[in-house]
Amino acid sequence: MAETESIHAECDPVLQNNDGDQEQPTPLPKLPLFSVYLIQTAEPLTATVIYPFINQFVRETGITGGDEKKTGYYAGFIVRLSAFT
């Protein structure tokens, strides 16, 4: 008899609901979710702000040594490097 009681005791939940009420579903945190959605939407927009200015930046820093053909390479390198940060 003691063995069947211990089996039933192992199947019972540790915390029991004494009220007899059904558990209410937790509502979604709408404001925090909206904030995350807004940030996720705005991030790609802010990442593209550099595109109109990057070629001039590369030319003015002088990293190409005056070779205009290398401007696109270094501009692309800087833009891709900013994606990793």
PDB file with SEQRES, HELIX, SHEET and CRYST1 records, atoms N, CA, C and O in Angstrom:
SEQRES   1 A   85  MET ALA GLU THR GLU SER ILE HIS ALA GLU CYS ASP PRO          
SEQRES   2 A   85  VAL LEU GLN ASN ASN ASP GLY ASP GLN GLU GLN PRO THR          
SEQRES   3 A   85  PRO LEU PRO LYS LEU PRO LEU PHE SER VAL TYR LEU ILE          
SEQRES   4 A   85  GLN THR ALA GLU PRO LEU THR ALA THR VAL ILE TYR PRO          
SEQRES   5 A   85  PHE ILE ASN GLN PHE VAL ARG GLU THR GLY ILE THR GLY          
SEQRES   6 A   85  GLY ASP GLU LYS LYS THR GLY TYR TYR ALA GLY PHE ILE          
SEQRES   7 A   85  VAL ARG LEU SER ALA PHE THR                                  
HELIX    1 AA1 ALA A    2  CYS A   11  1                                  10    
HELIX    2 AA2 LYS A   30  ALA A   47  1                                  18    
HELIX    3 AA3 TYR A   51  THR A   61  1                                  11    
HELIX    4 AA4 GLU A   68  LYS A   70  5                                   3    
HELIX    5 AA5 THR A   71  PHE A   84  1                                  14    
CRYST1    1.000    1.000    1.000  90.00  90.00  90.00 P 1           1          
ATOM      1  N   MET A   1       0.821  -1.192   0.000  1.00  0.00           N  
ATOM      2  CA  MET A   1       0.000   0.000   0.000  1.00  0.00           C  
ATOM      3  C   MET A   1       0.864   1.254   0.000  1.00  0.00           C  
ATOM      4  O   MET A   1       0.506   2.246  -0.636  1.00  0.00           O  
ATOM      5  N   ALA A   2       1.976   1.230   0.690  1.00  0.00           N  
ATOM      6  CA  ALA A   2       2.847   2.393   0.768  1.00  0.00           C  
ATOM      7  C   ALA A   2       3.468   2.691  -0.594  1.00  0.00           C  
ATOM      8  O   ALA A   2       3.744   3.845  -0.923  1.00  0.00           O  
ATOM      9  N   GLU A   3       3.686   1.628  -1.386  1.00  0.00           N  
ATOM     10  CA  GLU A   3       4.282   1.829  -2.699  1.00  0.00           C  
ATOM     11  C   GLU A   3       3.334   2.580  -3.625  1.00  0.00           C  
ATOM     12  O   GLU A   3       3.787   3.456  -4.362  1.00  0.00           O  
ATOM     13  N   THR A   4       2.061   2.281  -3.617  1.00  0.00           N  
ATOM     14  CA  THR A   4       1.103   2.982  -4.476  1.00  0.00           C  
ATOM     15  C   THR A   4       0.917   4.425  -4.028  1.00  0.00           C  
ATOM     16  O   THR A   4       0.697   5.303  -4.862  1.00  0.00           O  
ATOM     17  N   GLU A   5       1.002   4.684  -2.731  1.00  0.00           N  
ATOM     18  CA  GLU A   5       0.889   6.059  -2.244  1.00  0.00           C  
ATOM     19  C   GLU A   5       2.076   6.895  -2.703  1.00  0.00           C  
ATOM     20  O   GLU A   5       1.915   8.068  -3.041  1.00  0.00           O  
ATOM     21  N   SER A   6       3.259   6.303  -2.716  1.00  0.00           N  
ATOM     22  CA  SER A   6       4.429   7.073  -3.157  1.00  0.00           C  
ATOM     23  C   SER A   6       4.383   7.334  -4.650  1.00  0.00           C  
ATOM     24  O   SER A   6       4.868   8.369  -5.108  1.00  0.00           O  
ATOM     25  N   ILE A   7       3.807   6.411  -5.425  1.00  0.00           N  
ATOM     26  CA  ILE A   7       3.669   6.635  -6.863  1.00  0.00           C  
ATOM     27  C   ILE A   7       2.715   7.792  -7.124  1.00  0.00           C  
ATOM     28  O   ILE A   7       2.982   8.645  -7.972  1.00  0.00           O  
ATOM     29  N   HIS A   8       1.599   7.822  -6.394  1.00  0.00           N  
ATOM     30  CA  HIS A   8       0.655   8.916  -6.562  1.00  0.00           C  
ATOM     31  C   HIS A   8       1.268  10.235  -6.103  1.00  0.00           C  
ATOM     32  O   HIS A   8       1.013  11.281  -6.700  1.00  0.00           O  
ATOM     33  N   ALA A   9       2.060  10.187  -5.064  1.00  0.00           N  
ATOM     34  CA  ALA A   9       2.691  11.406  -4.565  1.00  0.00           C  
ATOM     35  C   ALA A   9       3.696  11.954  -5.583  1.00  0.00           C  
ATOM     36  O   ALA A   9       3.880  13.168  -5.668  1.00  0.00           O  
ATOM     37  N   GLU A  10       4.343  11.088  -6.350  1.00  0.00           N  
ATOM     38  CA  GLU A  10       5.295  11.538  -7.359  1.00  0.00           C  
ATOM     39  C   GLU A  10       4.597  12.159  -8.569  1.00  0.00           C  
ATOM     40  O   GLU A  10       5.194  12.979  -9.266  1.00  0.00           O  
ATOM     41  N   CYS A  11       3.376  11.790  -8.821  1.00  0.00           N  
ATOM     42  CA  CYS A  11       2.639  12.319  -9.958  1.00  0.00           C  
ATOM     43  C   CYS A  11       1.942  13.635  -9.634  1.00  0.00           C  
ATOM     44  O   CYS A  11       1.572  14.370 -10.550  1.00  0.00           O  
ATOM     45  N   ASP A  12       1.755  13.946  -8.371  1.00  0.00           N  
ATOM     46  CA  ASP A  12       1.081  15.177  -7.978  1.00  0.00           C  
ATOM     47  C   ASP A  12       1.994  16.370  -8.211  1.00  0.00           C  
ATOM     48  O   ASP A  12       3.206  16.265  -8.023  1.00  0.00           O  
ATOM     49  N   PRO A  13       1.428  17.509  -8.618  1.00  0.00           N  
ATOM     50  CA  PRO A  13       2.249  18.701  -8.781  1.00  0.00           C  
ATOM     51  C   PRO A  13       2.762  19.205  -7.442  1.00  0.00           C  
ATOM     52  O   PRO A  13       2.119  19.019  -6.409  1.00  0.00           O  
ATOM     53  N   VAL A  14       3.919  19.842  -7.469  1.00  0.00           N  
ATOM     54  CA  VAL A  14       4.519  20.329  -6.233  1.00  0.00           C  
ATOM     55  C   VAL A  14       3.693  21.480  -5.662  1.00  0.00           C  
ATOM     56  O   VAL A  14       3.419  21.518  -4.462  1.00  0.00           O  
ATOM     57  N   LEU A  15       3.306  22.401  -6.511  1.00  0.00           N  
ATOM     58  CA  LEU A  15       2.485  23.528  -6.080  1.00  0.00           C  
ATOM     59  C   LEU A  15       1.064  23.305  -6.582  1.00  0.00           C  
ATOM     60  O   LEU A  15       0.832  23.159  -7.782  1.00  0.00           O  
ATOM     61  N   GLN A  16       0.134  23.280  -5.665  1.00  0.00           N  
ATOM     62  CA  GLN A  16      -1.246  23.066  -6.052  1.00  0.00           C  
ATOM     63  C   GLN A  16      -2.022  24.354  -5.939  1.00  0.00           C  
ATOM     64  O   GLN A  16      -1.758  25.188  -5.073  1.00  0.00           O  
ATOM     65  N   ASN A  17      -2.976  24.505  -6.821  1.00  0.00           N  
ATOM     66  CA  ASN A  17      -3.839  25.666  -6.833  1.00  0.00           C  
ATOM     67  C   ASN A  17      -4.977  25.419  -5.855  1.00  0.00           C  
ATOM     68  O   ASN A  17      -5.869  24.615  -6.126  1.00  0.00           O  
ATOM     69  N   ASN A  18      -4.948  26.102  -4.725  1.00  0.00           N  
ATOM     70  CA  ASN A  18      -5.963  25.886  -3.694  1.00  0.00           C  
ATOM     71  C   ASN A  18      -7.245  26.636  -3.994  1.00  0.00           C  
ATOM     72  O   ASN A  18      -8.287  26.317  -3.421  1.00  0.00           O  
ATOM     73  N   ASP A  19      -7.200  27.621  -4.871  1.00  0.00           N  
ATOM     74  CA  ASP A  19      -8.380  28.421  -5.153  1.00  0.00           C  
ATOM     75  C   ASP A  19      -9.381  27.680  -6.018  1.00  0.00           C  
ATOM     76  O   ASP A  19     -10.576  27.969  -5.959  1.00  0.00           O  
ATOM     77  N   GLY A  20      -8.935  26.759  -6.796  1.00  0.00           N  
ATOM     78  CA  GLY A  20      -9.811  26.058  -7.705  1.00  0.00           C  
ATOM     79  C   GLY A  20     -10.064  26.843  -8.984  1.00  0.00           C  
ATOM     80  O   GLY A  20     -10.799  26.382  -9.857  1.00  0.00           O  
ATOM     81  N   ASP A  21      -9.462  28.023  -9.104  1.00  0.00           N  
ATOM     82  CA  ASP A  21      -9.628  28.849 -10.301  1.00  0.00           C  
ATOM     83  C   ASP A  21      -8.696  28.357 -11.402  1.00  0.00           C  
ATOM     84  O   ASP A  21      -7.641  27.779 -11.143  1.00  0.00           O  
ATOM     85  N   GLN A  22      -9.114  28.602 -12.614  1.00  0.00           N  
ATOM     86  CA  GLN A  22      -8.242  28.306 -13.744  1.00  0.00           C  
ATOM     87  C   GLN A  22      -7.178  29.392 -13.828  1.00  0.00           C  
ATOM     88  O   GLN A  22      -7.431  30.551 -13.497  1.00  0.00           O  
ATOM     89  N   GLU A  23      -6.013  29.015 -14.263  1.00  0.00           N  
ATOM     90  CA  GLU A  23      -4.943  29.998 -14.404  1.00  0.00           C  
ATOM     91  C   GLU A  23      -5.278  30.945 -15.552  1.00  0.00           C  
ATOM     92  O   GLU A  23      -5.721  30.519 -16.619  1.00  0.00           O  
ATOM     93  N   GLN A  24      -5.061  32.226 -15.316  1.00  0.00           N  
ATOM     94  CA  GLN A  24      -5.298  33.229 -16.332  1.00  0.00           C  
ATOM     95  C   GLN A  24      -4.066  33.327 -17.237  1.00  0.00           C  
ATOM     96  O   GLN A  24      -2.937  33.298 -16.747  1.00  0.00           O  
ATOM     97  N   PRO A  25      -4.272  33.440 -18.535  1.00  0.00           N  
ATOM     98  CA  PRO A  25      -3.113  33.588 -19.420  1.00  0.00           C  
ATOM     99  C   PRO A  25      -2.430  34.936 -19.190  1.00  0.00           C  
ATOM    100  O   PRO A  25      -3.075  35.951 -18.928  1.00  0.00           O  
ATOM    101  N   THR A  26      -1.134  34.906 -19.296  1.00  0.00           N  
ATOM    102  CA  THR A  26      -0.353  36.125 -19.114  1.00  0.00           C  
ATOM    103  C   THR A  26      -0.460  36.966 -20.387  1.00  0.00           C  
ATOM    104  O   THR A  26      -0.211  36.455 -21.479  1.00  0.00           O  
ATOM    105  N   PRO A  27      -0.823  38.237 -20.269  1.00  0.00           N  
ATOM    106  CA  PRO A  27      -0.920  39.068 -21.479  1.00  0.00           C  
ATOM    107  C   PRO A  27       0.464  39.373 -22.041  1.00  0.00           C  
ATOM    108  O   PRO A  27       1.463  39.379 -21.322  1.00  0.00           O  
ATOM    109  N   LEU A  28       0.492  39.621 -23.330  1.00  0.00           N  
ATOM    110  CA  LEU A  28       1.762  39.972 -23.965  1.00  0.00           C  
ATOM    111  C   LEU A  28       2.207  41.353 -23.514  1.00  0.00           C  
ATOM    112  O   LEU A  28       1.378  42.253 -23.372  1.00  0.00           O  
ATOM    113  N   PRO A  29       3.498  41.534 -23.288  1.00  0.00           N  
ATOM    114  CA  PRO A  29       4.002  42.872 -22.955  1.00  0.00           C  
ATOM    115  C   PRO A  29       4.087  43.708 -24.234  1.00  0.00           C  
ATOM    116  O   PRO A  29       5.123  43.726 -24.899  1.00  0.00           O  
ATOM    117  N   LYS A  30       3.023  44.380 -24.566  1.00  0.00           N  
ATOM    118  CA  LYS A  30       2.912  45.053 -25.861  1.00  0.00           C  
ATOM    119  C   LYS A  30       3.899  46.200 -26.025  1.00  0.00           C  
ATOM    120  O   LYS A  30       4.493  46.345 -27.093  1.00  0.00           O  
ATOM    121  N   LEU A  31       4.085  47.004 -25.011  1.00  0.00           N  
ATOM    122  CA  LEU A  31       5.006  48.136 -25.145  1.00  0.00           C  
ATOM    123  C   LEU A  31       6.457  47.679 -25.342  1.00  0.00           C  
ATOM    124  O   LEU A  31       7.129  48.196 -26.235  1.00  0.00           O  
ATOM    125  N   PRO A  32       6.964  46.737 -24.550  1.00  0.00           N  
ATOM    126  CA  PRO A  32       8.336  46.275 -24.822  1.00  0.00           C  
ATOM    127  C   PRO A  32       8.482  45.598 -26.183  1.00  0.00           C  
ATOM    128  O   PRO A  32       9.505  45.758 -26.848  1.00  0.00           O  
ATOM    129  N   LEU A  33       7.477  44.851 -26.597  1.00  0.00           N  
ATOM    130  CA  LEU A  33       7.555  44.218 -27.910  1.00  0.00           C  
ATOM    131  C   LEU A  33       7.532  45.262 -29.024  1.00  0.00           C  
ATOM    132  O   LEU A  33       8.242  45.117 -30.020  1.00  0.00           O  
ATOM    133  N   PHE A  34       6.733  46.302 -28.870  1.00  0.00           N  
ATOM    134  CA  PHE A  34       6.704  47.374 -29.860  1.00  0.00           C  
ATOM    135  C   PHE A  34       8.047  48.100 -29.910  1.00  0.00           C  
ATOM    136  O   PHE A  34       8.510  48.481 -30.985  1.00  0.00           O  
ATOM    137  N   SER A  35       8.666  48.288 -28.752  1.00  0.00           N  
ATOM    138  CA  SER A  35       9.973  48.951 -28.712  1.00  0.00           C  
ATOM    139  C   SER A  35      11.024  48.135 -29.464  1.00  0.00           C  
ATOM    140  O   SER A  35      11.819  48.685 -30.227  1.00  0.00           O  
ATOM    141  N   VAL A  36      11.020  46.835 -29.245  1.00  0.00           N  
ATOM    142  CA  VAL A  36      11.976  45.963 -29.941  1.00  0.00           C  
ATOM    143  C   VAL A  36      11.695  45.977 -31.440  1.00  0.00           C  
ATOM    144  O   VAL A  36      12.627  46.017 -32.244  1.00  0.00           O  
ATOM    145  N   TYR A  37      10.429  45.946 -31.820  1.00  0.00           N  
ATOM    146  CA  TYR A  37      10.064  45.990 -33.236  1.00  0.00           C  
ATOM    147  C   TYR A  37      10.522  47.289 -33.874  1.00  0.00           C  
ATOM    148  O   TYR A  37      11.036  47.288 -34.992  1.00  0.00           O  
ATOM    149  N   LEU A  38      10.342  48.387 -33.176  1.00  0.00           N  
ATOM    150  CA  LEU A  38      10.750  49.681 -33.703  1.00  0.00           C  
ATOM    151  C   LEU A  38      12.266  49.752 -33.899  1.00  0.00           C  
ATOM    152  O   LEU A  38      12.745  50.270 -34.908  1.00  0.00           O  
ATOM    153  N   ILE A  39      13.007  49.236 -32.938  1.00  0.00           N  
ATOM    154  CA  ILE A  39      14.473  49.223 -33.048  1.00  0.00           C  
ATOM    155  C   ILE A  39      14.918  48.330 -34.201  1.00  0.00           C  
ATOM    156  O   ILE A  39      15.822  48.687 -34.957  1.00  0.00           O  
ATOM    157  N   GLN A  40      14.278  47.163 -34.333  1.00  0.00           N  
ATOM    158  CA  GLN A  40      14.628  46.244 -35.419  1.00  0.00           C  
ATOM    159  C   GLN A  40      14.316  46.851 -36.784  1.00  0.00           C  
ATOM    160  O   GLN A  40      15.000  46.558 -37.764  1.00  0.00           O  
ATOM    161  N   THR A  41      13.293  47.688 -36.851  1.00  0.00           N  
ATOM    162  CA  THR A  41      12.948  48.341 -38.109  1.00  0.00           C  
ATOM    163  C   THR A  41      13.885  49.506 -38.401  1.00  0.00           C  
ATOM    164  O   THR A  41      14.255  49.723 -39.554  1.00  0.00           O  
ATOM    165  N   ALA A  42      14.270  50.250 -37.387  1.00  0.00           N  
ATOM    166  CA  ALA A  42      15.081  51.446 -37.581  1.00  0.00           C  
ATOM    167  C   ALA A  42      16.554  51.131 -37.827  1.00  0.00           C  
ATOM    168  O   ALA A  42      17.249  51.929 -38.457  1.00  0.00           O  
ATOM    169  N   GLU A  43      17.036  50.016 -37.358  1.00  0.00           N  
ATOM    170  CA  GLU A  43      18.462  49.700 -37.472  1.00  0.00           C  
ATOM    171  C   GLU A  43      18.940  49.620 -38.921  1.00  0.00           C  
ATOM    172  O   GLU A  43      19.992  50.184 -39.221  1.00  0.00           O  
ATOM    173  N   PRO A  44      18.235  48.958 -39.835  1.00  0.00           N  
ATOM    174  CA  PRO A  44      18.709  48.958 -41.226  1.00  0.00           C  
ATOM    175  C   PRO A  44      18.701  50.342 -41.858  1.00  0.00           C  
ATOM    176  O   PRO A  44      19.532  50.642 -42.716  1.00  0.00           O  
ATOM    177  N   LEU A  45      17.773  51.177 -41.439  1.00  0.00           N  
ATOM    178  CA  LEU A  45      17.735  52.541 -41.981  1.00  0.00           C  
ATOM    179  C   LEU A  45      18.965  53.331 -41.547  1.00  0.00           C  
ATOM    180  O   LEU A  45      19.555  54.057 -42.347  1.00  0.00           O  
ATOM    181  N   THR A  46      19.344  53.191 -40.299  1.00  0.00           N  
ATOM    182  CA  THR A  46      20.509  53.930 -39.819  1.00  0.00           C  
ATOM    183  C   THR A  46      21.803  53.368 -40.391  1.00  0.00           C  
ATOM    184  O   THR A  46      22.794  54.090 -40.504  1.00  0.00           O  
ATOM    185  N   ALA A  47      21.805  52.096 -40.750  1.00  0.00           N  
ATOM    186  CA  ALA A  47      23.014  51.505 -41.324  1.00  0.00           C  
ATOM    187  C   ALA A  47      23.285  52.014 -42.727  1.00  0.00           C  
ATOM    188  O   ALA A  47      24.426  51.974 -43.188  1.00  0.00           O  
ATOM    189  N   THR A  48      22.255  52.495 -43.417  1.00  0.00           N  
ATOM    190  CA  THR A  48      22.447  52.962 -44.788  1.00  0.00           C  
ATOM    191  C   THR A  48      22.792  54.446 -44.873  1.00  0.00           C  
ATOM    192  O   THR A  48      23.006  54.954 -45.973  1.00  0.00           O  
ATOM    193  N   VAL A  49      22.851  55.140 -43.773  1.00  0.00           N  
ATOM    194  CA  VAL A  49      23.160  56.571 -43.784  1.00  0.00           C  
ATOM    195  C   VAL A  49      24.583  56.816 -44.286  1.00  0.00           C  
ATOM    196  O   VAL A  49      24.853  57.878 -44.847  1.00  0.00           O  
ATOM    197  N   ILE A  50      25.475  55.889 -44.105  1.00  0.00           N  
ATOM    198  CA  ILE A  50      26.878  56.072 -44.467  1.00  0.00           C  
ATOM    199  C   ILE A  50      27.101  56.042 -45.982  1.00  0.00           C  
ATOM    200  O   ILE A  50      28.103  56.578 -46.456  1.00  0.00           O  
ATOM    201  N   TYR A  51      26.206  55.437 -46.742  1.00  0.00           N  
ATOM    202  CA  TYR A  51      26.443  55.239 -48.173  1.00  0.00           C  
ATOM    203  C   TYR A  51      26.722  56.518 -48.971  1.00  0.00           C  
ATOM    204  O   TYR A  51      27.648  56.503 -49.783  1.00  0.00           O  
ATOM    205  N   PRO A  52      25.992  57.611 -48.797  1.00  0.00           N  
ATOM    206  CA  PRO A  52      26.303  58.794 -49.616  1.00  0.00           C  
ATOM    207  C   PRO A  52      27.641  59.449 -49.284  1.00  0.00           C  
ATOM    208  O   PRO A  52      28.177  60.193 -50.106  1.00  0.00           O  
ATOM    209  N   PHE A  53      28.185  59.192 -48.112  1.00  0.00           N  
ATOM    210  CA  PHE A  53      29.376  59.915 -47.666  1.00  0.00           C  
ATOM    211  C   PHE A  53      30.658  59.092 -47.667  1.00  0.00           C  
ATOM    212  O   PHE A  53      31.743  59.652 -47.506  1.00  0.00           O  
ATOM    213  N   ILE A  54      30.562  57.795 -47.841  1.00  0.00           N  
ATOM    214  CA  ILE A  54      31.732  56.934 -47.643  1.00  0.00           C  
ATOM    215  C   ILE A  54      32.800  57.147 -48.713  1.00  0.00           C  
ATOM    216  O   ILE A  54      33.992  57.087 -48.409  1.00  0.00           O  
ATOM    217  N   ASN A  55      32.396  57.395 -49.961  1.00  0.00           N  
ATOM    218  CA  ASN A  55      33.406  57.605 -51.015  1.00  0.00           C  
ATOM    219  C   ASN A  55      34.220  58.865 -50.758  1.00  0.00           C  
ATOM    220  O   ASN A  55      35.440  58.862 -50.925  1.00  0.00           O  
ATOM    221  N   GLN A  56      33.563  59.925 -50.360  1.00  0.00           N  
ATOM    222  CA  GLN A  56      34.286  61.162 -50.049  1.00  0.00           C  
ATOM    223  C   GLN A  56      35.199  60.964 -48.849  1.00  0.00           C  
ATOM    224  O   GLN A  56      36.317  61.478 -48.826  1.00  0.00           O  
ATOM    225  N   PHE A  57      34.733  60.229 -47.863  1.00  0.00           N  
ATOM    226  CA  PHE A  57      35.557  59.950 -46.688  1.00  0.00           C  
ATOM    227  C   PHE A  57      36.824  59.192 -47.072  1.00  0.00           C  
ATOM    228  O   PHE A  57      37.910  59.517 -46.592  1.00  0.00           O  
ATOM    229  N   VAL A  58      36.692  58.200 -47.922  1.00  0.00           N  
ATOM    230  CA  VAL A  58      37.852  57.404 -48.344  1.00  0.00           C  
ATOM    231  C   VAL A  58      38.831  58.273 -49.121  1.00  0.00           C  
ATOM    232  O   VAL A  58      40.042  58.170 -48.922  1.00  0.00           O  
ATOM    233  N   ARG A  59      38.321  59.129 -50.004  1.00  0.00           N  
ATOM    234  CA  ARG A  59      39.218  60.012 -50.770  1.00  0.00           C  
ATOM    235  C   ARG A  59      39.954  60.997 -49.876  1.00  0.00           C  
ATOM    236  O   ARG A  59      41.154  61.216 -50.040  1.00  0.00           O  
ATOM    237  N   GLU A  60      39.227  61.597 -48.919  1.00  0.00           N  
ATOM    238  CA  GLU A  60      39.832  62.629 -48.073  1.00  0.00           C  
ATOM    239  C   GLU A  60      40.815  62.068 -47.054  1.00  0.00           C  
ATOM    240  O   GLU A  60      41.724  62.784 -46.634  1.00  0.00           O  
ATOM    241  N   THR A  61      40.666  60.836 -46.652  1.00  0.00           N  
ATOM    242  CA  THR A  61      41.620  60.269 -45.690  1.00  0.00           C  
ATOM    243  C   THR A  61      42.934  59.904 -46.357  1.00  0.00           C  
ATOM    244  O   THR A  61      43.965  59.816 -45.689  1.00  0.00           O  
ATOM    245  N   GLY A  62      42.910  59.691 -47.664  1.00  0.00           N  
ATOM    246  CA  GLY A  62      44.150  59.403 -48.381  1.00  0.00           C  
ATOM    247  C   GLY A  62      44.604  57.965 -48.294  1.00  0.00           C  
ATOM    248  O   GLY A  62      45.761  57.676 -48.599  1.00  0.00           O  
ATOM    249  N   ILE A  63      43.746  57.058 -47.892  1.00  0.00           N  
ATOM    250  CA  ILE A  63      44.180  55.660 -47.775  1.00  0.00           C  
ATOM    251  C   ILE A  63      44.368  54.991 -49.130  1.00  0.00           C  
ATOM    252  O   ILE A  63      44.985  53.929 -49.217  1.00  0.00           O  
ATOM    253  N   THR A  64      43.841  55.604 -50.186  1.00  0.00           N  
ATOM    254  CA  THR A  64      44.027  55.019 -51.524  1.00  0.00           C  
ATOM    255  C   THR A  64      45.315  55.481 -52.177  1.00  0.00           C  
ATOM    256  O   THR A  64      45.715  54.931 -53.203  1.00  0.00           O  
ATOM    257  N   GLY A  65      45.964  56.466 -51.613  1.00  0.00           N  
ATOM    258  CA  GLY A  65      47.205  56.971 -52.187  1.00  0.00           C  
ATOM    259  C   GLY A  65      46.973  57.709 -53.492  1.00  0.00           C  
ATOM    260  O   GLY A  65      47.874  57.780 -54.328  1.00  0.00           O  
ATOM    261  N   GLY A  66      45.785  58.258 -53.681  1.00  0.00           N  
ATOM    262  CA  GLY A  66      45.475  58.997 -54.901  1.00  0.00           C  
ATOM    263  C   GLY A  66      44.919  58.140 -56.019  1.00  0.00           C  
ATOM    264  O   GLY A  66      44.532  58.677 -57.057  1.00  0.00           O  
ATOM    265  N   ASP A  67      44.864  56.846 -55.852  1.00  0.00           N  
ATOM    266  CA  ASP A  67      44.346  55.947 -56.881  1.00  0.00           C  
ATOM    267  C   ASP A  67      42.822  55.842 -56.731  1.00  0.00           C  
ATOM    268  O   ASP A  67      42.327  55.228 -55.786  1.00  0.00           O  
ATOM    269  N   GLU A  68      42.089  56.444 -57.669  1.00  0.00           N  
ATOM    270  CA  GLU A  68      40.624  56.471 -57.606  1.00  0.00           C  
ATOM    271  C   GLU A  68      40.013  55.082 -57.786  1.00  0.00           C  
ATOM    272  O   GLU A  68      38.881  54.849 -57.361  1.00  0.00           O  
ATOM    273  N   LYS A  69      40.740  54.166 -58.403  1.00  0.00           N  
ATOM    274  CA  LYS A  69      40.212  52.810 -58.609  1.00  0.00           C  
ATOM    275  C   LYS A  69      40.080  52.054 -57.285  1.00  0.00           C  
ATOM    276  O   LYS A  69      39.256  51.147 -57.172  1.00  0.00           O  
ATOM    277  N   LYS A  70      40.867  52.411 -56.306  1.00  0.00           N  
ATOM    278  CA  LYS A  70      40.822  51.730 -55.012  1.00  0.00           C  
ATOM    279  C   LYS A  70      39.747  52.293 -54.080  1.00  0.00           C  
ATOM    280  O   LYS A  70      39.482  51.724 -53.021  1.00  0.00           O  
ATOM    281  N   THR A  71      39.130  53.406 -54.472  1.00  0.00           N  
ATOM    282  CA  THR A  71      38.130  54.039 -53.611  1.00  0.00           C  
ATOM    283  C   THR A  71      36.958  53.100 -53.338  1.00  0.00           C  
ATOM    284  O   THR A  71      36.520  52.975 -52.194  1.00  0.00           O  
ATOM    285  N   GLY A  72      36.454  52.447 -54.364  1.00  0.00           N  
ATOM    286  CA  GLY A  72      35.332  51.526 -54.204  1.00  0.00           C  
ATOM    287  C   GLY A  72      35.682  50.343 -53.318  1.00  0.00           C  
ATOM    288  O   GLY A  72      34.862  49.890 -52.519  1.00  0.00           O  
ATOM    289  N   TYR A  73      36.902  49.844 -53.463  1.00  0.00           N  
ATOM    290  CA  TYR A  73      37.326  48.713 -52.637  1.00  0.00           C  
ATOM    291  C   TYR A  73      37.332  49.088 -51.166  1.00  0.00           C  
ATOM    292  O   TYR A  73      36.763  48.377 -50.338  1.00  0.00           O  
ATOM    293  N   TYR A  74      37.972  50.198 -50.840  1.00  0.00           N  
ATOM    294  CA  TYR A  74      38.058  50.599 -49.438  1.00  0.00           C  
ATOM    295  C   TYR A  74      36.703  51.036 -48.888  1.00  0.00           C  
ATOM    296  O   TYR A  74      36.406  50.798 -47.717  1.00  0.00           O  
ATOM    297  N   ALA A  75      35.886  51.668 -49.713  1.00  0.00           N  
ATOM    298  CA  ALA A  75      34.547  52.054 -49.274  1.00  0.00           C  
ATOM    299  C   ALA A  75      33.723  50.804 -48.943  1.00  0.00           C  
ATOM    300  O   ALA A  75      33.046  50.759 -47.915  1.00  0.00           O  
ATOM    301  N   GLY A  76      33.780  49.812 -49.796  1.00  0.00           N  
ATOM    302  CA  GLY A  76      33.064  48.561 -49.541  1.00  0.00           C  
ATOM    303  C   GLY A  76      33.593  47.853 -48.310  1.00  0.00           C  
ATOM    304  O   GLY A  76      32.828  47.272 -47.540  1.00  0.00           O  
ATOM    305  N   PHE A  77      34.894  47.902 -48.128  1.00  0.00           N  
ATOM    306  CA  PHE A  77      35.507  47.270 -46.946  1.00  0.00           C  
ATOM    307  C   PHE A  77      35.018  47.934 -45.664  1.00  0.00           C  
ATOM    308  O   PHE A  77      34.697  47.247 -44.694  1.00  0.00           O  
ATOM    309  N   ILE A  78      34.959  49.255 -45.652  1.00  0.00           N  
ATOM    310  CA  ILE A  78      34.515  49.979 -44.457  1.00  0.00           C  
ATOM    311  C   ILE A  78      33.043  49.715 -44.177  1.00  0.00           C  
ATOM    312  O   ILE A  78      32.655  49.532 -43.023  1.00  0.00           O  
ATOM    313  N   VAL A  79      32.212  49.692 -45.228  1.00  0.00           N  
ATOM    314  CA  VAL A  79      30.785  49.454 -45.044  1.00  0.00           C  
ATOM    315  C   VAL A  79      30.550  48.038 -44.517  1.00  0.00           C  
ATOM    316  O   VAL A  79      29.735  47.850 -43.614  1.00  0.00           O  
ATOM    317  N   ARG A  80      31.236  47.059 -45.051  1.00  0.00           N  
ATOM    318  CA  ARG A  80      31.063  45.677 -44.568  1.00  0.00           C  
ATOM    319  C   ARG A  80      31.620  45.516 -43.158  1.00  0.00           C  
ATOM    320  O   ARG A  80      31.080  44.762 -42.349  1.00  0.00           O  
ATOM    321  N   LEU A  81      32.685  46.221 -42.877  1.00  0.00           N  
ATOM    322  CA  LEU A  81      33.262  46.148 -41.541  1.00  0.00           C  
ATOM    323  C   LEU A  81      32.313  46.744 -40.501  1.00  0.00           C  
ATOM    324  O   LEU A  81      32.261  46.275 -39.363  1.00  0.00           O  
ATOM    325  N   SER A  82      31.568  47.771 -40.890  1.00  0.00           N  
ATOM    326  CA  SER A  82      30.615  48.369 -39.947  1.00  0.00           C  
ATOM    327  C   SER A  82      29.465  47.420 -39.654  1.00  0.00           C  
ATOM    328  O   SER A  82      28.825  47.554 -38.611  1.00  0.00           O  
ATOM    329  N   ALA A  83      29.177  46.466 -40.534  1.00  0.00           N  
ATOM    330  CA  ALA A  83      28.106  45.503 -40.290  1.00  0.00           C  
ATOM    331  C   ALA A  83      28.472  44.526 -39.178  1.00  0.00           C  
ATOM    332  O   ALA A  83      27.584  43.979 -38.524  1.00  0.00           O  
ATOM    333  N   PHE A  84      29.751  44.302 -38.956  1.00  0.00           N  
ATOM    334  CA  PHE A  84      30.192  43.364 -37.919  1.00  0.00           C  
ATOM    335  C   PHE A  84      30.225  43.993 -36.536  1.00  0.00           C  
ATOM    336  O   PHE A  84      30.281  43.284 -35.531  1.00  0.00           O  
ATOM    337  N   THR A  85      30.191  45.314 -36.478  1.00  0.00           N  
ATOM    338  CA  THR A  85      30.254  45.979 -35.166  1.00  0.00           C  
ATOM    339  C   THR A  85      28.893  46.293 -34.634  1.00  0.00           C  
ATOM    340  O   THR A  85      28.771  46.851 -33.544  1.00  0.00           O  
TER     341      THR A  85                                                      
END                                                                             
